[in-house]
Amino acid sequence: MERSFITKLRNICLYAALTIELLLMIYERSVLPLSSPKLVFRVSFVFTVFAVLLTRYSVKQWIFIGIAVAVSVLGYKITGNNDLLRFSLFVVACKDADLKKMLRYFFAVTLIGSLVIAGASVLGIAGDVKLIDDFGREAGSEVRYTFGFGHPNTLQSVIFSITVLFIYLIRDYDKTKRNVIMTIILVLNVLVYFVTGSRTGIMLTVFTIVLAFLVYQFDVLKESKLLYMFGALFIGALVAVSVWAASISKFARDEEYPFYYKLDRILTGRIQSLYYDTKLHKGALETWSLFGDEFSGNSFFDMGWVRLFYWYGIIPAVLILLVVLFLIYRLYLNRDFGVMIMLISISLFTLVEASFVSSFIGRNYLLPIAGVYLLGDIWEENRAGKNKVSDKLHTMDS
């Protein structure tokens, strides 16, 4: 069988899996009922396995794959949660993907799906346009717009995700055109803030746009180690803060600990919820385990890094962080500042929101990026870090 035919068949399987995951993610973001997505997950998983079987891997890559699968299967046996197995095999399947094409597909499907949800709410077909409730912000009852997404923070998180990906996709545009587009994006996000009232979302969006502007504008940030070293240290600090928050969550609602109390109020109760939202205090540091348990995936917390440790266990979470560090190293070798900006921004977002830590592959476009950079051989690694990215990945700004 000709290799070109096998490659086409692999791409069909890979995009079939991705399309199913994206459509399921969009459906889940709406207010339509979703009893159990397990059957749909199994269908996409089958396509992913076919894509893996149709892809060539080196001996070293098979060792990496074997370790990832072994850890994932062990976690599945202990918790009954197959998320890590699905995620790891999807990453493996993306080894030879055309990254920019796939991320454009992520962007287009997510944007169109989100507009459909918003349009359905405005037309009265499904979902409420606004929500009147006490959101725990000492403002009493508030009117905040949701446009079919069920909660204003969910709407803002979707907009944040789309914005971060779009900023990455325009990185090769002419400087003037790119700056104009980013200014328009900033203005639109500020306007959205006035209807959603999501302070966290707008602050993180502004952070992303400012960071992208600085990096895109100054060559020293593109070409030196500074951005990547900052990213590694910054992500490490975010994880450390999350672990610390889980350790003091019991005291965060107690005014006798004014620093904890004030910080929790700033984060609208996110820290105390780790301890008090469940009878067994799930989310607090003392409840974490090495590999999670059969009930860990049933508890939900806004703080995404905490959710990662609690859901999947300390050992899998630490291994994921090591993979992230290796990914940063690969990004540095290729001077891929665009992906580095995304990684920093999403990591900060994950400190306070858990949108990217979920059972839905369609929420996390870092997965195909990891597949290409960790396993792909479409570029040649240069240990001195002087090589440029292959044309199939990106074209550096002139």
C-alpha positions as CSV (number, residue, x, y, z in Angstrom):
1,M,0.0,0.0,0.0
2,E,1.4,3.4,-1.0
3,R,2.6,5.6,1.8
4,S,0.6,8.6,0.4
5,F,-2.6,6.7,0.6
6,I,-1.8,5.6,4.2
7,T,-1.1,9.3,5.1
8,K,-4.4,10.4,3.6
9,L,-6.3,7.7,5.5
10,R,-4.5,8.6,8.7
11,N,-5.5,12.3,8.3
12,I,-9.1,11.3,7.6
13,C,-9.1,9.3,10.9
14,L,-7.4,12.1,12.8
15,Y,-9.8,14.8,11.6
16,A,-12.8,12.5,12.2
17,A,-11.7,12.2,15.8
18,L,-11.1,15.9,16.1
19,T,-14.4,16.9,14.5
20,I,-16.3,14.6,16.8
21,E,-14.5,16.1,19.8
22,L,-15.1,19.7,18.7
23,L,-18.8,19.2,18.0
24,L,-19.2,17.5,21.3
25,M,-17.4,20.3,23.1
26,I,-19.7,22.9,21.4
27,Y,-22.8,20.9,22.3
28,E,-21.5,20.6,25.9
29,R,-20.9,24.4,26.1
30,S,-24.6,25.0,25.3
31,V,-27.5,24.5,27.8
32,L,-28.8,21.5,25.9
33,P,-29.0,18.3,28.0
34,L,-26.0,16.0,28.0
35,S,-26.6,12.8,29.9
36,S,-23.3,11.0,29.2
37,P,-20.7,11.6,26.4
38,K,-18.9,8.3,27.0
39,L,-20.3,6.6,23.9
40,V,-19.2,9.6,21.7
41,F,-15.8,9.6,23.4
42,R,-15.4,5.9,22.4
43,V,-16.2,6.6,18.8
44,S,-13.6,9.4,18.6
45,F,-11.1,7.2,20.5
46,V,-11.5,4.5,17.9
47,F,-10.6,7.0,15.1
48,T,-7.6,8.1,17.2
49,V,-6.3,4.6,17.6
50,F,-6.6,4.1,13.8
51,A,-4.7,7.3,13.2
52,V,-1.9,6.1,15.6
53,L,-1.7,2.7,13.8
54,L,-1.3,4.4,10.5
55,T,1.5,6.7,11.7
56,R,5.2,5.8,11.7
57,Y,7.2,6.1,15.0
58,S,10.8,5.6,15.9
59,V,11.9,3.2,18.6
60,K,12.5,6.1,21.0
61,Q,9.0,7.4,20.2
62,W,7.5,4.0,20.9
63,I,9.2,4.0,24.3
64,F,7.7,7.4,25.1
65,I,4.3,6.2,23.8
66,G,4.6,3.0,25.9
67,I,5.3,5.0,29.1
68,A,2.4,7.4,28.5
69,V,0.0,4.6,27.8
70,A,1.2,2.6,30.8
71,V,0.6,5.5,33.2
72,S,-2.7,6.3,31.5
73,V,-3.9,2.7,31.8
74,L,-2.9,2.5,35.4
75,G,-4.8,5.7,36.2
76,Y,-7.8,4.3,34.3
77,K,-7.7,1.1,36.4
78,I,-7.6,3.0,39.6
79,T,-10.1,5.8,38.9
80,G,-12.2,4.4,36.0
81,N,-11.5,7.7,34.2
82,N,-10.0,7.2,30.7
83,D,-9.3,10.9,30.0
84,L,-5.5,10.5,30.2
85,L,-5.5,7.6,27.8
86,R,-7.7,9.4,25.3
87,F,-5.6,12.6,25.6
88,S,-2.2,10.8,25.4
89,L,-3.2,8.8,22.3
90,F,-4.6,11.9,20.6
91,V,-1.3,13.7,21.2
92,V,0.5,10.7,19.8
93,A,-1.8,10.7,16.7
94,C,-1.0,14.3,16.0
95,K,2.7,13.6,15.5
96,D,2.8,14.4,11.7
97,A,-0.2,16.8,11.7
98,D,0.0,20.1,9.7
99,L,-0.1,22.2,12.9
100,K,-1.2,25.5,11.4
101,K,-3.9,23.8,9.4
102,M,-5.2,21.9,12.4
103,L,-5.3,25.0,14.6
104,R,-7.1,27.0,11.9
105,Y,-9.7,24.1,11.9
106,F,-9.9,24.3,15.7
107,F,-10.5,28.1,15.4
108,A,-13.1,27.9,12.6
109,V,-15.2,25.1,14.2
110,T,-15.1,26.6,17.7
111,L,-16.0,30.1,16.4
112,I,-18.8,29.0,14.2
113,G,-20.2,26.7,16.9
114,S,-20.1,29.5,19.5
115,L,-21.9,31.9,17.2
116,V,-24.6,29.3,16.6
117,I,-25.1,29.0,20.4
118,A,-25.2,32.7,20.8
119,G,-27.6,33.1,17.8
120,A,-29.9,30.4,19.1
121,S,-30.2,32.2,22.5
122,V,-31.0,35.6,20.8
123,L,-33.6,34.0,18.6
124,G,-35.2,32.2,21.6
125,I,-34.5,28.7,20.3
126,A,-32.2,27.5,23.1
127,G,-30.6,29.1,26.1
128,D,-31.1,32.4,28.0
129,V,-29.6,35.6,26.8
130,K,-29.0,36.9,30.3
131,L,-28.9,35.6,33.9
132,I,-30.1,37.4,37.0
133,D,-28.4,36.1,40.1
134,D,-26.2,36.8,43.1
135,F,-22.8,35.9,41.9
136,G,-21.1,36.2,45.3
137,R,-19.3,39.4,44.4
138,E,-20.8,41.6,47.2
139,A,-23.0,43.3,44.7
140,G,-26.2,41.5,45.4
141,S,-28.4,40.4,42.5
142,E,-26.8,41.2,39.2
143,V,-27.8,41.1,35.5
144,R,-25.1,39.5,33.4
145,Y,-25.4,38.2,29.9
146,T,-24.7,34.6,28.9
147,F,-25.9,34.4,25.3
148,G,-26.8,30.7,25.6
149,F,-23.7,29.5,27.5
150,G,-25.4,29.1,30.8
151,H,-23.0,31.3,32.8
152,P,-21.3,34.6,32.0
153,N,-17.9,33.2,33.0
154,T,-18.4,30.3,30.6
155,L,-19.1,32.8,27.8
156,Q,-16.0,34.8,28.7
157,S,-13.8,31.7,28.8
158,V,-14.9,30.7,25.4
159,I,-14.1,34.2,24.1
160,F,-10.8,34.1,25.8
161,S,-9.9,30.7,24.2
162,I,-10.9,31.9,20.7
163,T,-9.0,35.2,21.2
164,V,-5.7,33.5,22.3
165,L,-5.8,31.1,19.3
166,F,-6.6,33.9,16.9
167,I,-3.7,36.0,18.2
168,Y,-1.5,33.1,17.5
169,L,-2.9,32.6,14.0
170,I,-2.2,36.2,13.0
171,R,1.4,36.2,14.1
172,D,2.8,36.1,10.5
173,Y,0.6,39.0,9.4
174,D,2.2,42.4,8.4
175,K,3.1,44.3,11.6
176,T,0.7,47.2,11.0
177,K,-2.2,44.8,10.0
178,R,-1.5,42.6,13.0
179,N,-1.5,45.6,15.5
180,V,-4.7,46.9,14.1
181,I,-6.4,43.5,14.4
182,M,-5.1,43.1,18.0
183,T,-6.4,46.6,18.9
184,I,-9.9,45.7,17.5
185,I,-9.8,42.4,19.4
186,L,-9.0,44.3,22.6
187,V,-11.8,46.7,22.1
188,L,-14.3,43.9,21.4
189,N,-13.3,42.0,24.5
190,V,-13.7,45.2,26.6
191,L,-17.2,45.6,25.1
192,V,-18.0,42.0,25.9
193,Y,-16.9,42.6,29.5
194,F,-19.6,45.2,30.0
195,V,-22.2,42.6,29.3
196,T,-20.7,39.6,31.0
197,G,-19.1,41.3,33.9
198,S,-16.3,38.7,34.0
199,R,-13.4,40.6,35.4
200,T,-11.0,37.6,35.4
201,G,-11.7,36.9,31.7
202,I,-11.0,40.5,30.6
203,M,-7.9,40.9,32.7
204,L,-6.4,37.7,31.2
205,T,-7.3,38.7,27.7
206,V,-5.6,42.1,28.2
207,F,-2.6,40.3,29.6
208,T,-2.4,38.0,26.5
209,I,-2.8,40.9,24.0
210,V,-0.1,43.0,25.8
211,L,2.3,40.1,26.0
212,A,1.8,39.2,22.3
213,F,2.3,42.9,21.3
214,L,5.6,43.1,23.2
215,V,6.9,39.8,21.9
216,Y,5.8,40.4,18.3
217,Q,7.3,43.9,18.4
218,F,10.7,43.2,19.9
219,D,13.1,40.8,18.2
220,V,15.1,40.3,21.5
221,L,12.0,38.6,23.0
222,K,11.6,36.4,20.0
223,E,15.2,35.2,19.7
224,S,16.6,35.1,23.2
225,K,16.0,32.7,26.0
226,L,14.2,35.3,28.1
227,L,10.6,34.4,27.0
228,Y,11.1,30.7,27.5
229,M,12.9,31.0,30.8
230,F,10.2,33.4,32.0
231,G,7.5,31.0,30.8
232,A,9.0,28.0,32.7
233,L,9.4,29.9,35.9
234,F,6.0,31.6,35.6
235,I,4.2,28.3,35.1
236,G,6.1,26.7,38.0
237,A,5.0,29.6,40.2
238,L,1.4,29.2,39.1
239,V,1.5,25.5,40.1
240,A,3.1,26.4,43.4
241,V,0.4,29.0,44.1
242,S,-2.3,26.4,43.3
243,V,-0.8,23.8,45.7
244,W,-0.5,26.5,48.4
245,A,-4.1,27.6,47.9
246,A,-5.2,23.9,48.3
247,S,-3.2,23.7,51.5
248,I,-4.8,26.8,53.1
249,S,-8.3,26.5,51.7
250,K,-9.7,25.5,55.1
251,F,-8.8,28.9,56.5
252,A,-9.7,31.1,53.4
253,R,-13.2,32.0,54.7
254,D,-12.0,32.8,58.2
255,E,-11.4,36.5,58.9
256,E,-8.9,35.6,61.5
257,Y,-6.6,35.0,58.6
258,P,-6.9,38.4,56.8
259,F,-4.5,37.7,54.0
260,Y,-6.1,34.4,53.1
261,Y,-9.6,35.9,53.5
262,K,-8.8,38.9,51.3
263,L,-7.2,36.9,48.6
264,D,-10.1,34.5,48.5
265,R,-12.5,37.4,48.2
266,I,-10.5,38.7,45.2
267,L,-10.8,35.3,43.6
268,T,-14.5,35.3,44.4
269,G,-14.4,32.3,46.8
270,R,-12.3,30.0,44.6
271,I,-9.9,29.1,47.3
272,Q,-12.4,28.3,50.1
273,S,-14.5,26.3,47.6
274,L,-11.7,23.7,47.5
275,Y,-12.4,22.8,51.1
276,Y,-16.1,23.8,51.7
277,D,-17.9,22.9,48.5
278,T,-18.0,19.2,49.3
279,K,-18.5,17.3,52.6
280,L,-15.3,15.4,52.2
281,H,-13.4,18.7,51.4
282,K,-12.3,17.4,48.0
283,G,-9.8,19.8,46.5
284,A,-8.0,20.5,49.7
285,L,-4.4,19.3,49.7
286,E,-4.9,16.6,52.3
287,T,-7.4,14.9,50.0
288,W,-5.0,14.5,47.0
289,S,-3.7,11.1,46.2
290,L,-1.0,9.6,44.0
291,F,-3.4,8.5,41.3
292,G,-6.8,9.8,42.3
293,D,-9.7,7.5,43.1
294,E,-12.9,6.4,41.5
295,F,-14.8,9.5,42.8
296,S,-12.2,12.2,42.1
297,G,-13.5,13.0,38.7
298,N,-16.9,13.8,40.1
299,S,-15.8,17.0,41.9
300,F,-15.4,20.3,40.1
301,F,-13.3,23.3,41.1
302,D,-12.6,26.5,39.2
303,M,-8.9,26.4,40.0
304,G,-7.6,24.4,37.1
305,W,-4.2,23.3,38.3
306,V,-5.8,22.0,41.5
307,R,-8.3,20.1,39.4
308,L,-5.5,18.5,37.4
309,F,-3.8,17.2,40.6
310,Y,-7.0,16.1,42.3
311,W,-8.7,14.5,39.3
312,Y,-5.8,12.6,37.9
313,G,-3.5,12.2,40.9
314,I,-0.2,13.7,42.0
315,I,2.1,11.4,39.9
316,P,0.2,11.9,36.6
317,A,0.1,15.7,37.2
318,V,3.8,15.9,37.9
319,L,4.5,13.9,34.8
320,I,2.3,16.3,32.8
321,L,4.3,19.2,34.2
322,L,7.6,17.6,33.2
323,V,6.2,17.1,29.6
324,V,5.2,20.8,29.7
325,L,8.8,21.7,30.6
326,F,10.2,19.6,27.8
327,L,7.7,21.2,25.4
328,I,9.0,24.6,26.4
329,Y,12.5,23.4,25.7
330,R,11.4,22.3,22.2
331,L,9.7,25.6,21.7
332,Y,12.9,27.4,22.6
333,L,15.0,25.3,20.1
334,N,12.6,26.4,17.4
335,R,12.0,30.0,18.7
336,D,8.3,29.4,18.5
337,F,7.3,32.5,20.5
338,G,3.7,32.3,19.2
339,V,3.0,29.0,21.0
340,M,5.0,30.1,24.0
341,I,2.6,33.1,24.4
342,M,-0.3,30.7,24.2
343,L,1.2,28.4,26.8
344,I,1.9,31.2,29.3
345,S,-1.6,32.7,28.8
346,I,-3.5,29.5,29.1
347,S,-1.4,28.5,32.2
348,L,-2.3,31.7,33.9
349,F,-6.0,31.2,33.0
350,T,-5.8,27.7,34.4
351,L,-4.8,29.2,37.8
352,V,-8.4,30.5,38.2
353,E,-10.5,28.7,35.6
354,A,-10.5,25.0,34.7
355,S,-11.8,25.2,31.1
356,F,-8.6,23.6,29.7
357,V,-8.7,20.8,32.3
358,S,-11.7,18.8,31.3
359,S,-12.7,15.6,29.7
360,F,-13.2,17.3,26.3
361,I,-10.3,17.3,23.9
362,G,-12.0,19.9,21.8
363,R,-11.4,22.5,24.6
364,N,-7.6,22.2,24.5
365,Y,-5.7,23.1,21.3
366,L,-2.4,22.6,23.2
367,L,-2.8,18.9,22.6
368,P,-2.0,18.8,18.9
369,I,0.8,21.3,19.5
370,A,2.3,18.9,22.0
371,G,2.0,16.0,19.5
372,V,3.9,17.9,16.8
373,Y,6.6,19.3,19.1
374,L,7.2,16.2,21.2
375,L,7.0,13.5,18.5
376,G,7.1,15.2,15.1
377,D,10.1,14.9,12.8
378,I,9.1,17.6,10.4
379,W,11.9,19.7,11.8
380,E,15.4,18.8,12.9
381,E,16.4,19.5,16.5
382,N,19.4,21.7,17.0
383,R,20.9,21.4,20.4
384,A,22.5,24.9,20.2
385,G,19.0,26.3,19.7
386,K,19.9,28.1,16.5
387,N,17.7,26.4,14.0
388,K,14.5,27.9,12.6
389,V,11.1,26.4,12.5
390,S,10.3,24.3,9.4
391,D,8.1,26.0,6.8
392,K,5.4,23.5,7.6
393,L,5.1,24.9,11.1
394,H,5.6,28.6,10.8
395,T,7.5,31.4,9.0
396,M,9.4,33.7,11.3
397,D,8.6,37.4,11.2
398,S,11.1,39.4,9.2
